[in-house]
Amino acid sequence: MQSDTWQKRALERYYYGRSDWKDGTTQFWQIIRQFVPPDAKILEIGAGPTNKTTHFLSTLGRVTGLDVATAVKTNEDCREVVIYDGTHIPFDNNVFDLAVSNYVCEHVERPLELAREIHRVLRPGGHYVFRTPNLWHYV
């Protein structure tokens, strides 16, 4: 009798067992690196408590953590944390070089309004890099 679950077997067959496989976080960070200028001012939308992505971002520039939840106050890798209403980003225009969201967009109630706000607070030529769950992923 086989003790592995079908999920473990699928991971091994389609992910870990491939020599060219890279985990999604590594790929996400590689994409982010492409768009970060030196000494970047980075806005992490949905930063949450201390986590690996915020830590990674803090090695690239000054991270401002923005979240609707007060747990962001415990994020040790943010230089500044701000609680907001989920719609209006409380910063002036053209402040940030980069905005990042890691598994946040799928929770946003008004995505178009948030996109406008991100565009407003990004400097000209700034980028927004985000990732969301994949509709076709096995889970």
N, CA, C and O of each residue as an XYZ file, in Angstrom:
556
protein
N       0.830     -1.181      0.000
C       0.000      0.000      0.000
C       0.882      1.254      0.000
O       1.852      1.344      0.752
N       0.533      2.200     -0.839
C       1.335      3.397     -0.981
C       0.924      4.443      0.066
O      -0.259      4.738      0.230
N       1.928      5.001      0.775
C       1.626      5.942      1.847
C       1.541      7.389      1.362
O       0.978      8.238      2.053
N       2.092      7.677      0.186
C       2.032      9.050     -0.338
C       0.627      9.389     -0.799
O      -0.098      8.544     -1.324
N       0.262     10.636     -0.592
C      -1.024     11.111     -1.096
C      -0.887     11.418     -2.580
O       0.227     11.528     -3.091
N      -1.986     11.553     -3.258
C      -1.944     11.909     -4.678
C      -1.315     13.281     -4.857
O      -0.670     13.535     -5.874
N      -1.497     14.191     -3.862
C      -0.903     15.517     -3.963
C       0.621     15.434     -3.930
O       1.305     16.102     -4.706
N       1.145     14.612     -3.027
C       2.601     14.453     -2.943
C       3.151     13.836     -4.225
O       4.201     14.250     -4.717
N       2.445     12.853     -4.760
C       2.888     12.231     -6.015
C       2.848     13.238     -7.170
O       3.746     13.250     -8.012
N       1.824     14.072     -7.214
C       1.726     15.088     -8.269
C       2.850     16.111     -8.145
O       3.448     16.499     -9.148
N       3.138     16.549     -6.929
C       4.240     17.497     -6.730
C       5.557     16.914     -7.216
O       6.330     17.589     -7.894
N       5.806     15.669     -6.870
C       7.056     15.032     -7.282
C       7.117     14.871     -8.802
O       8.154     15.129     -9.413
N       6.028     14.454     -9.400
C       6.016     14.207    -10.848
C       6.122     15.489    -11.668
O       6.896     15.553    -12.623
N       5.345     16.512    -11.298
C       5.259     17.700    -12.144
C       6.115     18.872    -11.671
O       6.307     19.834    -12.416
N       6.624     18.806    -10.458
C       7.394     19.934     -9.933
C       8.785     19.489     -9.493
O       9.750     19.639    -10.242
N       8.892     18.944     -8.290
C      10.185     18.666     -7.679
C      11.041     17.700     -8.490
O      12.268     17.793     -8.464
N      10.430     16.803     -9.187
C      11.178     15.804     -9.943
C      11.806     16.332    -11.229
O      12.626     15.647    -11.841
N      11.439     17.514    -11.638
C      12.001     18.101    -12.863
C      13.286     18.853    -12.534
O      13.320     19.650    -11.596
N      14.326     18.605    -13.293
C      15.621     19.238    -13.016
C      15.589     20.752    -13.243
O      16.383     21.481    -12.648
N      14.688     21.225    -14.088
C      14.620     22.658    -14.386
C      13.593     23.399    -13.523
O      13.364     24.590    -13.735
N      12.978     22.723    -12.562
C      11.916     23.319    -11.762
C      12.458     24.327    -10.762
O      13.464     24.079    -10.098
N      11.783     25.462    -10.661
C      12.064     26.482     -9.646
C      10.755     26.762     -8.940
O       9.701     26.832     -9.572
N      10.822     26.921     -7.636
C       9.591     27.210     -6.911
C       9.073     28.598     -7.278
O       9.831     29.451     -7.737
N       7.777     28.814     -7.071
C       7.133     30.064     -7.464
C       7.683     31.283     -6.765
O       7.727     32.362     -7.357
N       8.103     31.141     -5.526
C       8.658     32.287     -4.806
C       9.972     32.719     -5.432
O      10.199     33.915     -5.616
N      10.836     31.780     -5.763
C      12.097     32.113     -6.428
C      11.829     32.811     -7.747
O      12.490     33.800     -8.064
N      10.874     32.318     -8.522
C      10.532     32.956     -9.799
C       9.986     34.363     -9.579
O      10.354     35.292    -10.298
N       9.114     34.522     -8.593
C       8.537     35.832     -8.279
C       9.635     36.818     -7.921
O       9.636     37.949     -8.407
N      10.553     36.408     -7.090
C      11.647     37.295     -6.688
C      12.546     37.647     -7.874
O      13.041     38.771     -7.958
N      12.760     36.703     -8.785
C      13.563     36.995     -9.982
C      12.886     38.059    -10.842
O      13.557     38.931    -11.394
N      11.579     37.989    -10.956
C      10.840     38.997    -11.721
C      10.969     40.359    -11.045
O      11.239     41.358    -11.711
N      10.780     40.403     -9.741
C      10.888     41.660     -9.001
C      12.248     42.303     -9.226
O      12.339     43.504     -9.479
N      13.308     41.499     -9.132
C      14.683     42.027     -9.284
C      14.856     42.796    -10.587
O      15.633     43.749    -10.643
N      14.142     42.394    -11.633
C      14.279     43.041    -12.937
C      13.820     44.503    -12.926
O      14.231     45.290    -13.780
N      12.964     44.868    -11.955
C      12.327     46.177    -11.984
C      12.732     47.092    -10.831
O      12.123     48.145    -10.642
N      13.739     46.714    -10.066
C      14.111     47.488     -8.883
C      15.325     48.353     -9.168
O      16.406     47.832     -9.441
N      15.160     49.675     -9.110
C      16.328     50.539     -9.240
C      17.127     50.544     -7.925
O      16.595     50.146     -6.889
N      18.367     50.979     -7.950
C      19.137     51.057     -6.707
C      18.430     51.959     -5.684
O      17.816     52.963     -6.045
N      18.528     51.589     -4.428
C      17.934     52.367     -3.330
C      16.446     52.648     -3.556
O      15.970     53.757     -3.313
N      15.739     51.654     -4.011
C      14.327     51.804     -4.367
C      13.456     52.093     -3.154
O      13.725     51.630     -2.046
N      12.417     52.863     -3.390
C      11.331     53.028     -2.421
C      10.247     52.054     -2.863
O       9.657     52.199     -3.934
N       9.998     51.057     -2.015
C       9.113     49.944     -2.361
C       7.864     49.982     -1.490
O       7.953     50.085     -0.267
N       6.708     49.898     -2.124
C       5.434     49.791     -1.418
C       4.975     48.353     -1.522
O       4.706     47.856     -2.616
N       4.883     47.677     -0.369
C       4.350     46.316     -0.373
C       2.907     46.377      0.084
O       2.626     46.651      1.252
N       1.993     46.123     -0.837
C       0.562     46.188     -0.568
C       0.122     44.824     -0.050
O       0.271     43.812     -0.734
N      -0.418     44.808      1.159
C      -0.762     43.550      1.810
C       0.455     42.898      2.420
O       0.619     41.681      2.334
N       1.309     43.691      3.035
C       2.574     43.188      3.574
C       2.382     42.156      4.682
O       3.143     41.193      4.771
N       1.376     42.351      5.520
C       1.136     41.409      6.611
C       2.265     41.376      7.612
O       3.139     42.243      7.588
N       2.264     40.381      8.503
C       3.338     40.262      9.490
C       4.644     39.851      8.816
O       4.668     39.571      7.617
N       5.719     39.815      9.582
C       7.034     39.443      9.052
C       6.929     38.178      8.207
O       6.329     37.184      8.617
N       7.534     38.236      7.003
C       7.484     37.105      6.076
C       8.685     37.154      5.149
O       9.402     38.153      5.111
N       8.906     36.091      4.406
C      10.096     35.981      3.557
C      10.118     36.993      2.417
O      11.183     37.489      2.049
N       8.957     37.302      1.860
C       8.948     38.251      0.735
C       9.304     39.653      1.196
O      10.078     40.342      0.532
N       8.756     40.087      2.319
C       9.128     41.411      2.820
C      10.614     41.447      3.148
O      11.289     42.439      2.872
N      11.116     40.385      3.727
C      12.551     40.334      4.032
C      13.365     40.469      2.744
O      14.328     41.234      2.692
N      12.976     39.724      1.707
C      13.655     39.826      0.414
C      13.606     41.268     -0.104
O      14.628     41.814     -0.520
N      12.425     41.879     -0.078
C      12.293     43.254     -0.568
C      13.184     44.210      0.209
O      13.727     45.156     -0.362
N      13.340     43.970      1.511
C      14.157     44.868      2.339
C      15.634     44.815      1.956
O      16.393     45.718      2.307
N      16.050     43.770      1.241
C      17.432     43.712      0.759
C      17.613     44.535     -0.515
O      18.739     44.776     -0.951
N      16.503     44.963     -1.107
C      16.549     45.709     -2.367
C      16.306     47.207     -2.199
O      16.657     47.995     -3.077
N      15.711     47.599     -1.081
C      15.389     49.005     -0.895
C      14.620     49.228      0.394
O      14.565     48.367      1.272
N      14.034     50.402      0.478
C      13.271     50.797      1.666
C      11.821     50.360      1.485
O      11.149     50.818      0.562
N      11.335     49.482      2.354
C       9.996     48.914      2.215
C       9.009     49.625      3.134
O       9.231     49.751      4.338
N       7.915     50.086      2.532
C       6.772     50.577      3.280
C       5.694     49.515      3.172
O       5.264     49.165      2.073
N       5.261     49.004      4.313
C       4.226     47.978      4.341
C       2.852     48.610      4.467
O       2.617     49.415      5.367
N       1.964     48.257      3.588
C       0.599     48.782      3.565
C      -0.352     47.607      3.711
O      -0.221     46.611      3.000
N      -1.310     47.712      4.629
C      -2.221     46.592      4.839
C      -3.500     47.097      5.485
O      -3.524     48.159      6.108
N      -4.567     46.314      5.324
C      -5.838     46.622      5.997
C      -5.846     46.046      7.406
O      -6.682     46.429      8.225
N      -4.935     45.138      7.695
C      -4.881     44.466      9.001
C      -3.752     45.023      9.856
O      -2.679     45.353      9.350
N      -4.000     45.123     11.131
C      -2.996     45.669     12.054
C      -1.786     44.755     12.226
O      -0.768     45.184     12.768
N      -1.879     43.506     11.776
C      -0.743     42.583     11.886
C       0.494     43.114     11.177
O       1.609     42.701     11.494
N       0.317     44.021     10.221
C       1.463     44.590      9.509
C       2.395     45.330     10.469
O       3.579     45.501     10.179
N       1.865     45.765     11.600
C       2.693     46.469     12.584
C       3.789     45.578     13.163
O       4.759     46.081     13.731
N       3.644     44.266     13.024
C       4.647     43.338     13.531
C       5.672     42.941     12.469
O       6.553     42.125     12.739
N       5.569     43.507     11.270
C       6.490     43.158     10.190
C       7.815     43.880     10.410
O       7.925     45.085     10.178
N       8.805     43.140     10.853
C      10.105     43.692     11.226
C      10.928     44.192     10.043
O      11.893     44.931     10.236
N      10.566     43.807      8.834
C      11.359     44.190      7.670
C      10.863     45.456      6.971
O      11.455     45.894      5.984
N       9.792     46.036      7.473
C       9.283     47.293      6.915
C       9.899     48.461      7.668
O       9.984     48.441      8.896
N      10.327     49.474      6.934
C      10.819     50.687      7.584
C       9.665     51.528      8.093
O       9.796     52.277      9.060
N       8.534     51.388      7.421
C       7.326     52.128      7.795
C       6.142     51.199      7.531
O       6.154     50.433      6.568
N       5.137     51.266      8.375
C       3.912     50.502      8.143
C       2.721     51.445      8.226
O       2.692     52.368      9.041
N       1.744     51.194      7.368
C       0.552     52.023      7.308
C      -0.662     51.118      7.182
O      -0.693     50.212      6.350
N      -1.661     51.374      8.018
C      -2.943     50.690      7.914
C      -3.811     51.557      7.008
O      -3.837     52.778      7.160
N      -4.518     50.941      6.074
C      -5.364     51.740      5.183
C      -6.707     51.061      4.983
O      -6.940     49.951      5.461
N      -7.580     51.746      4.273
C      -8.970     51.299      4.117
C      -9.186     50.288      2.993
O     -10.320     49.872      2.754
N      -8.132     49.890      2.307
C      -8.254     48.930      1.217
C      -8.553     49.567     -0.127
O      -8.613     48.870     -1.140
N      -8.737     50.859     -0.152
C      -9.043     51.552     -1.403
C      -8.070     52.700     -1.657
O      -7.306     52.665     -2.622
N      -8.094     53.710     -0.801
C      -7.247     54.891     -0.994
C      -5.884     54.677     -0.347
O      -5.798     54.447      0.859
N      -4.827     54.750     -1.139
C      -3.471     54.617     -0.611
C      -3.045     55.983     -0.091
O      -2.957     56.931     -0.871
N      -2.779     56.107      1.205
C      -2.544     57.410      1.826
C      -1.135     57.972      1.633
O      -0.430     58.263      2.600
N      -0.741     58.118      0.370
C       0.550     58.716      0.039
C       0.344     59.694     -1.107
O      -0.633     59.606     -1.851
N       1.276     60.621     -1.235
C       1.245     61.576     -2.336
C       1.492     60.861     -3.659
O       1.864     59.687     -3.679
N       1.286     61.561     -4.741
C       1.557     61.049     -6.082
C       3.058     60.837     -6.275
O       3.873     61.539     -5.676
N       3.417     59.862     -7.115
C       4.792     59.664     -7.591
C       5.817     59.465     -6.470
O       6.896     60.057     -6.504
N       5.485     58.638     -5.485
C       6.365     58.441     -4.334
C       7.244     57.191     -4.467
O       8.405     57.208     -4.060
N       6.701     56.111     -5.032
C       7.379     54.816     -4.991
C       7.929     54.405     -6.355
O       7.364     54.726     -7.401
N       9.057     53.681     -6.308
C       9.669     53.139     -7.526
C       9.031     51.807     -7.927
O       8.990     51.450     -9.104
N       8.537     51.084     -6.923
C       8.020     49.746     -7.150
C       6.908     49.468     -6.154
O       7.002     49.859     -4.990
N       5.857     48.795     -6.602
C       4.806     48.288     -5.723
C       4.757     46.777     -5.920
O       4.903     46.282     -7.037
N       4.549     46.048     -4.821
C       4.550     44.589     -4.860
C       3.378     44.071     -4.038
O       3.080     44.594     -2.965
N       2.717     43.038     -4.552
C       1.690     42.315     -3.800
C       1.909     40.829     -3.995
O       2.085     40.353     -5.117
N       1.896     40.108     -2.893
C       2.110     38.668     -2.920
C       0.856     37.982     -2.393
O       0.598     37.982     -1.189
N       0.080     37.399     -3.299
C      -1.181     36.741     -2.946
C      -2.130     37.694     -2.222
O      -2.628     37.391     -1.137
N      -2.367     38.830     -2.827
C      -3.240     39.857     -2.250
C      -4.374     40.220     -3.202
O      -5.510     40.404     -2.764
N      -4.089     40.326     -4.476
C      -5.071     40.838     -5.450
C      -6.382     40.065     -5.440
O      -7.440     40.641     -5.695
N      -6.327     38.777     -5.151
C      -7.549     37.979     -5.148
C      -8.468     38.320     -3.983
O      -9.608     37.859     -3.935
N      -7.977     39.129     -3.038
C      -8.782     39.539     -1.880
C      -9.334     40.959     -2.003
O     -10.113     41.395     -1.155
N      -8.943     41.669     -3.034
C      -9.299     43.084     -3.186
C     -10.743     43.220     -3.663
O     -11.141     42.597     -4.647
N     -11.522     44.039     -2.959
C     -12.933     44.233     -3.318
C     -13.110     45.118     -4.544
O     -14.022     44.898     -5.341
N     -12.247     46.114     -4.700
C     -12.362     47.051     -5.827
C     -11.028     47.115     -6.576
O     -10.279     48.080     -6.417
N     -10.723     46.101     -7.389
C      -9.412     46.031     -8.032
C      -9.096     47.201     -8.968
O      -7.948     47.641     -9.032
N     -10.080     47.702     -9.682
C      -9.819     48.819    -10.586
C      -9.418     50.067     -9.806
O      -8.497     50.781    -10.205
N     -10.096     50.326     -8.712
C      -9.739     51.476     -7.876
C      -8.337     51.313     -7.294
O      -7.566     52.271     -7.243
N      -8.013     50.105     -6.859
C      -6.676     49.871     -6.327
C      -5.625     50.072     -7.414
O      -4.578     50.665     -7.155
N      -5.887     49.591     -8.615
C      -4.940     49.769     -9.728
C      -4.711     51.246    -10.011
O      -3.579     51.658    -10.267
N      -5.758     52.039     -9.969
C      -5.610     53.489    -10.175
C      -4.753     54.117     -9.082
O      -3.910     54.972     -9.352
N      -4.979     53.685     -7.854
C      -4.209     54.216     -6.726
C      -2.732     53.822     -6.833
O      -1.847     54.630     -6.553
N      -2.478     52.593     -7.234
C      -1.087     52.156     -7.404
C      -0.420     52.980     -8.485
O       0.708     53.441     -8.315
N      -1.110     53.164     -9.591
C      -0.563     53.989    -10.679
C      -0.254     55.400    -10.189
O       0.766     55.981    -10.561
N      -1.120     55.940     -9.369
C      -0.955     57.305     -8.853
C       0.282     57.435     -7.958
O       1.018     58.415     -8.065
N       0.517     56.460     -7.079
C       1.634     56.584     -6.132
C       2.972     56.134     -6.710
O       4.018     56.400     -6.118
N       2.954     55.448     -7.870
C       4.203     55.063     -8.513
C       4.807     56.238     -9.268
O       4.090     57.027     -9.884
N       6.112     56.348     -9.217
C       6.819     57.355    -10.004
C       6.692     56.992    -11.485
O       6.461     55.826    -11.806
N       6.835     57.957    -12.389
C       6.837     57.618    -13.817
C       7.904     56.547    -14.087
O       9.051     56.675    -13.659
N       7.510     55.511    -14.792
C       8.420     54.400    -15.072
C       8.441     53.351    -13.977
O       9.152     52.352    -14.095
N       7.668     53.558    -12.903
C       7.606     52.581    -11.818
C       6.818     51.352    -12.248
O       6.110     51.385    -13.255
N       6.938     50.282    -11.500
C       6.281     49.021    -11.841
C       5.506     48.461    -10.661
O       5.829     48.713     -9.500
N       4.481     47.697    -10.988
C       3.712     46.949    -10.004
C       3.883     45.481    -10.336
O       3.510     45.037    -11.422
N       4.452     44.720     -9.396
C       4.672     43.290     -9.598
C       3.828     42.559     -8.565
O       3.928     42.824     -7.367
N       2.993     41.636     -9.039
C       2.133     40.900     -8.124
C       2.006     39.455     -8.586
O       2.266     39.117     -9.741
N       1.597     38.616     -7.639
C       1.259     37.240     -8.011
C      -0.010     36.845     -7.270
O      -0.294     37.313     -6.167
N      -0.745     35.980     -7.913
C      -2.009     35.486     -7.394
C      -2.036     33.976     -7.603
O      -1.207     33.445     -8.343
N      -2.970     33.279     -6.967
C      -3.084     31.845     -7.233
C      -3.400     31.598     -8.702
O      -4.050     32.411     -9.359
N      -2.935     30.481     -9.196
C      -3.133     30.096    -10.580
C      -4.425     29.290    -10.690
O      -4.591     28.286     -9.997
N      -5.323     29.717    -11.540
C      -6.601     29.052    -11.732
C      -6.459     27.574    -12.099
O      -7.311     26.759    -11.746
N      -5.377     27.232    -12.809
C      -5.209     25.854    -13.274
C      -4.281     25.021    -12.390
O      -3.972     23.880    -12.732
N      -3.836     25.562    -11.275
C      -2.973     24.801    -10.373
C      -3.773     23.633     -9.796
O      -4.988     23.744     -9.631
N      -3.127     22.542     -9.495
C      -3.839     21.332     -9.064
C      -4.621     21.512     -7.771
O      -5.578     20.774     -7.538
N      -4.250     22.463     -6.923
C      -5.027     22.657     -5.699
C      -6.189     23.590     -5.952
O      -6.962     23.876     -5.038
